[in-house]
Amino acid sequence: MNSTSTAPTTPAPAPAQTRAHPALTDINGLRLSGIFPQGREPSVRTLREWTRARRIPHHRVGHFVYYDLAEVSAHIRTRLFVPARG
């Protein structure tokens, strides 16, 4: 008998796939993601108004609206102006 056997080997695991699309979240996930200060999160109504007015970046998939947390965070820090009340 030959000491080397040709036993079937398991295939090597596939390399980790990189995401082609960013992680998207819905409006509640956006609100509770930690982008906004604790206790000062905008209401769902406000976020919907900002989405409708195109004040924050969003993605539509059919009739669903999703948000990329990185895009929204960068947009809020650089371009979103919310006037003070008073």
ZAVO-480337 format. One record per atom (N, C-alpha, C): residue number from 1; x, y, z. Coordinates in steps of 0.1 Angstrom, whole numbers, padded with zeros to 4 digits. Example, Ala and Ser with C-alpha at 12.3 -4.5 7.8 and 13.67 -1.06 7.14 Angstrom:
residues 2
- seq / c1 / c2 / c3
- 1 / 0132 / -0057 / 0078
- 1 / 0123 / -0045 / 0078
- 1 / 0132 / -0033 / 0078
- 2 / 0128 / -0022 / 0071
- 2 / 0137 / -0011 / 0071
- 2 / 0129 / 0000 / 0079
***
This chain:
residues 86
- seq / c1 / c2 / c3
- 1 / 0008 / -0012 / 0000
- 1 / 0000 / 0000 / 0000
- 1 / 0009 / 0012 / 0000
- 2 / 0003 / 0023 / -0006
- 2 / 0010 / 0035 / -0007
- 2 / 0007 / 0044 / 0006
- 3 / 0017 / 0050 / 0012
- 3 / 0015 / 0058 / 0024
- 3 / 0007 / 0071 / 0021
- 4 / 0007 / 0076 / 0009
- 4 / 0000 / 0088 / 0006
- 4 / -0014 / 0084 / 0000
- 5 / -0024 / 0089 / 0006
- 5 / -0037 / 0086 / 0002
- 5 / -0043 / 0097 / -0005
- 6 / -0053 / 0095 / -0014
- 6 / -0059 / 0105 / -0021
- 6 / -0073 / 0107 / -0015
- 7 / -0074 / 0109 / -0002
- 7 / -0087 / 0112 / 0004
- 7 / -0092 / 0125 / 0000
- 8 / -0105 / 0126 / -0002
- 8 / -0111 / 0138 / -0006
- 8 / -0109 / 0149 / 0005
- 9 / -0105 / 0161 / 0000
- 9 / -0102 / 0172 / 0010
- 9 / -0114 / 0182 / 0009
- 10 / -0116 / 0189 / 0019
- 10 / -0126 / 0199 / 0019
- 10 / -0121 / 0211 / 0013
- 11 / -0129 / 0218 / 0005
- 11 / -0124 / 0230 / -0002
- 11 / -0121 / 0241 / 0009
- 12 / -0111 / 0249 / 0005
- 12 / -0107 / 0260 / 0014
- 12 / -0119 / 0270 / 0014
- 13 / -0121 / 0276 / 0026
- 13 / -0132 / 0286 / 0027
- 13 / -0130 / 0297 / 0018
- 14 / -0141 / 0302 / 0013
- 14 / -0140 / 0314 / 0003
- 14 / -0135 / 0326 / 0011
- 15 / -0128 / 0335 / 0005
- 15 / -0123 / 0347 / 0011
- 15 / -0135 / 0356 / 0015
- 16 / -0134 / 0363 / 0025
- 16 / -0145 / 0372 / 0029
- 16 / -0148 / 0382 / 0018
- 17 / -0161 / 0382 / 0015
- 17 / -0165 / 0391 / 0004
- 17 / -0167 / 0405 / 0009
- 18 / -0162 / 0414 / 0001
- 18 / -0164 / 0428 / 0005
- 18 / -0178 / 0432 / 0000
- 19 / -0184 / 0441 / 0007
- 19 / -0197 / 0446 / 0003
- 19 / -0197 / 0455 / -0008
- 20 / -0204 / 0452 / -0018
- 20 / -0205 / 0461 / -0030
- 20 / -0214 / 0473 / -0027
- 21 / -0224 / 0470 / -0018
- 21 / -0234 / 0480 / -0014
- 21 / -0232 / 0483 / 0001
- 22 / -0233 / 0496 / 0005
- 22 / -0232 / 0499 / 0019
- 22 / -0243 / 0494 / 0027
- 23 / -0241 / 0492 / 0040
- 23 / -0252 / 0488 / 0049
- 23 / -0262 / 0499 / 0050
- 24 / -0274 / 0495 / 0046
- 24 / -0286 / 0504 / 0047
- 24 / -0295 / 0501 / 0058
- 25 / -0301 / 0511 / 0063
- 25 / -0310 / 0510 / 0074
- 25 / -0323 / 0518 / 0072
- 26 / -0334 / 0514 / 0079
- 26 / -0346 / 0521 / 0077
- 26 / -0346 / 0534 / 0086
- 27 / -0358 / 0540 / 0087
- 27 / -0359 / 0553 / 0094
- 27 / -0357 / 0551 / 0109
- 28 / -0362 / 0540 / 0114
- 28 / -0360 / 0538 / 0129
- 28 / -0346 / 0535 / 0132
- 29 / -0339 / 0527 / 0123
- 29 / -0325 / 0524 / 0125
- 29 / -0317 / 0537 / 0125
- 30 / -0320 / 0546 / 0116
- 30 / -0313 / 0558 / 0114
- 30 / -0315 / 0567 / 0127
- 31 / -0327 / 0567 / 0132
- 31 / -0330 / 0575 / 0144
- 31 / -0322 / 0570 / 0156
- 32 / -0321 / 0557 / 0157
- 32 / -0315 / 0551 / 0169
- 32 / -0300 / 0547 / 0167
- 33 / -0294 / 0551 / 0156
- 33 / -0281 / 0546 / 0153
- 33 / -0270 / 0552 / 0161
- 34 / -0272 / 0563 / 0168
- 34 / -0262 / 0570 / 0175
- 34 / -0256 / 0582 / 0167
- 35 / -0261 / 0584 / 0155
- 35 / -0256 / 0596 / 0148
- 35 / -0260 / 0609 / 0155
- 36 / -0271 / 0609 / 0160
- 36 / -0277 / 0621 / 0167
- 36 / -0274 / 0620 / 0182
- 37 / -0273 / 0632 / 0189
- 37 / -0270 / 0632 / 0203
- 37 / -0280 / 0624 / 0211
- 38 / -0276 / 0618 / 0221
- 38 / -0285 / 0610 / 0230
- 38 / -0296 / 0619 / 0236
- 39 / -0308 / 0615 / 0234
- 39 / -0320 / 0623 / 0239
- 39 / -0324 / 0635 / 0229
- 40 / -0316 / 0637 / 0219
- 40 / -0319 / 0648 / 0209
- 40 / -0322 / 0642 / 0195
- 41 / -0325 / 0630 / 0194
- 41 / -0328 / 0624 / 0181
- 41 / -0340 / 0631 / 0175
- 42 / -0340 / 0634 / 0162
- 42 / -0351 / 0639 / 0155
- 42 / -0363 / 0629 / 0155
- 43 / -0375 / 0634 / 0154
- 43 / -0386 / 0625 / 0154
- 43 / -0387 / 0618 / 0140
- 44 / -0395 / 0608 / 0139
- 44 / -0397 / 0601 / 0126
- 44 / -0403 / 0611 / 0116
- 45 / -0412 / 0619 / 0121
- 45 / -0419 / 0629 / 0113
- 45 / -0409 / 0639 / 0107
- 46 / -0399 / 0643 / 0115
- 46 / -0389 / 0653 / 0111
- 46 / -0380 / 0646 / 0100
- 47 / -0376 / 0633 / 0103
- 47 / -0368 / 0626 / 0093
- 47 / -0375 / 0624 / 0080
- 48 / -0388 / 0622 / 0081
- 48 / -0395 / 0620 / 0068
- 48 / -0396 / 0633 / 0061
- 49 / -0398 / 0644 / 0068
- 49 / -0398 / 0657 / 0061
- 49 / -0385 / 0661 / 0055
- 50 / -0374 / 0658 / 0062
- 50 / -0361 / 0660 / 0056
- 50 / -0358 / 0651 / 0044
- 51 / -0364 / 0639 / 0044
- 51 / -0362 / 0630 / 0033
- 51 / -0370 / 0636 / 0021
- 52 / -0383 / 0640 / 0024
- 52 / -0391 / 0645 / 0013
- 52 / -0385 / 0657 / 0007
- 53 / -0379 / 0666 / 0015
- 53 / -0373 / 0678 / 0010
- 53 / -0359 / 0676 / 0005
- 54 / -0354 / 0664 / 0005
- 54 / -0341 / 0660 / 0001
- 54 / -0330 / 0667 / 0009
- 55 / -0332 / 0669 / 0022
- 55 / -0322 / 0675 / 0030
- 55 / -0312 / 0665 / 0035
- 56 / -0316 / 0652 / 0035
- 56 / -0306 / 0642 / 0039
- 56 / -0306 / 0631 / 0028
- 57 / -0294 / 0625 / 0026
- 57 / -0293 / 0615 / 0015
- 57 / -0301 / 0602 / 0019
- 58 / -0308 / 0597 / 0009
- 58 / -0315 / 0584 / 0011
- 58 / -0315 / 0576 / -0002
- 59 / -0320 / 0564 / -0001
- 59 / -0320 / 0555 / -0013
- 59 / -0334 / 0549 / -0013
- 60 / -0341 / 0549 / -0024
- 60 / -0354 / 0543 / -0026
- 60 / -0352 / 0529 / -0033
- 61 / -0358 / 0519 / -0027
- 61 / -0359 / 0506 / -0033
- 61 / -0373 / 0502 / -0033
- 62 / -0379 / 0504 / -0045
- 62 / -0394 / 0503 / -0047
- 62 / -0400 / 0514 / -0039
- 63 / -0409 / 0511 / -0030
- 63 / -0415 / 0522 / -0022
- 63 / -0409 / 0523 / -0008
- 64 / -0399 / 0515 / -0006
- 64 / -0392 / 0516 / 0007
- 64 / -0380 / 0526 / 0006
- 65 / -0378 / 0533 / 0018
- 65 / -0367 / 0543 / 0018
- 65 / -0357 / 0538 / 0028
- 66 / -0344 / 0538 / 0024
- 66 / -0333 / 0533 / 0033
- 66 / -0323 / 0544 / 0033
- 67 / -0315 / 0544 / 0044
- 67 / -0304 / 0554 / 0046
- 67 / -0291 / 0547 / 0048
- 68 / -0280 / 0552 / 0043
- 68 / -0267 / 0548 / 0045
- 68 / -0262 / 0556 / 0057
- 69 / -0258 / 0550 / 0068
- 69 / -0254 / 0557 / 0080
- 69 / -0242 / 0566 / 0078
- 70 / -0233 / 0561 / 0070
- 70 / -0220 / 0569 / 0068
- 70 / -0224 / 0581 / 0059
- 71 / -0232 / 0580 / 0049
- 71 / -0236 / 0591 / 0041
- 71 / -0243 / 0602 / 0049
- 72 / -0253 / 0597 / 0057
- 72 / -0261 / 0606 / 0065
- 72 / -0252 / 0613 / 0075
- 73 / -0244 / 0606 / 0082
- 73 / -0235 / 0612 / 0092
- 73 / -0226 / 0623 / 0086
- 74 / -0220 / 0619 / 0075
- 74 / -0211 / 0629 / 0068
- 74 / -0219 / 0641 / 0064
- 75 / -0231 / 0639 / 0059
- 75 / -0239 / 0650 / 0054
- 75 / -0244 / 0659 / 0065
- 76 / -0247 / 0653 / 0076
- 76 / -0252 / 0661 / 0088
- 76 / -0240 / 0670 / 0093
- 77 / -0228 / 0664 / 0093
- 77 / -0217 / 0672 / 0099
- 77 / -0212 / 0683 / 0089
- 78 / -0215 / 0681 / 0076
- 78 / -0209 / 0691 / 0067
- 78 / -0219 / 0700 / 0061
- 79 / -0231 / 0696 / 0058
- 79 / -0240 / 0704 / 0050
- 79 / -0254 / 0707 / 0056
- 80 / -0259 / 0699 / 0065
- 80 / -0272 / 0701 / 0070
- 80 / -0272 / 0712 / 0080
- 81 / -0281 / 0722 / 0078
- 81 / -0283 / 0733 / 0087
- 81 / -0296 / 0733 / 0093
- 82 / -0297 / 0732 / 0106
- 82 / -0310 / 0732 / 0113
- 82 / -0311 / 0744 / 0121
- 83 / -0320 / 0753 / 0117
- 83 / -0321 / 0766 / 0124
- 83 / -0325 / 0764 / 0139
- 84 / -0320 / 0772 / 0147
- 84 / -0324 / 0772 / 0161
- 84 / -0338 / 0777 / 0163
- 85 / -0345 / 0772 / 0173
- 85 / -0358 / 0777 / 0176
- 85 / -0357 / 0789 / 0185
- 86 / -0366 / 0798 / 0184
- 86 / -0365 / 0809 / 0193
- 86 / -0366 / 0823 / 0188
***
